Amino acid sequence: MEAEVNMRSNAMPREVGQRGTLWVVRKVLMYAVLIIGAIISLFPFYYMFMASTLTKSDVLAQPPKLLPQDKLFENIDRLMSDSSLKLAEGIWNSVIIAVLYMVLSVFIASLSGYAFAKYKWRGRDLIFGLFLATLMIPSQVTYVPLFKIIAGGNPFDLVWLGTIQAVILPGLASPFGIFLMRQSMGQFPDELMDAGRIDGAGEFGIFWRLVLPVMRPSLAALAVFMFMSQWNNFFWPLVAQVDTIPTRIGALSGASLIDYSGIMTVTSLSVLPIMVVFLLMQREFISGALAGSVKG
């Protein structure tokens, strides 16, 4: 009996040691896979920034150059001084369009989500269902009627071709944004709204001073989505004849000669504002996106 106890006591540390070794091996393998995945994911961005520091010929050199050079500011000056490219106008239009669209679409989505979540009115669920149904319609289907509208086919016969409102107005009432804000505002306590009414606050005052401050994570998440959607939008600004950064990148791809270093330079510059917006709103963006995905 004593011998059996001694054998068990000797086997237990060995078993614990094996489990510890197995745990370490699993951790090492997991981190190795994560590091390899991170390198594969980040390499395109590294190559994009690195290629923006090369000349046109260096980008196509063999073997390929993988270390940054000193031609970044020379490339920027060459692109900005090209009057046919209109890069400065494209950057300015992209900034105005992305910022205005972000502010207006978030405000409209928050108002609409508040109405759908906190007020009971006839036809509410039907209209909300129709809004959600529009998510299944490909955006390409709407381009022809939208083009006719901005080309003068509207009730006021206004021609908006080549103007920033032609890019901003058609997508302001985003079904995704309204859905996200309705899901978030549905969690706001009705008791606090009743307390605000007792204190004499109006309906818009309750929305502006009580509800919106609490919804800051969801608002930040939606703002990042809306900013990115317009900043990266290529096809509709091209149809609406408005110069933006994506359309200017497309202009760098000629029929016979493609300016790869110019494309990489403009693309690198276009990525920076998105990175800044995301880093500024990172905490609210993550918490807001998770809240919108798990709350029913």
Summary of the structure (lengths in Angstrom):
residues: 296
radius of gyration: 27.2
end to end distance: 60.5
largest distance: 100.4
contacts: 811
relative contact order: 0.12
helix: 75%
strand: 1%
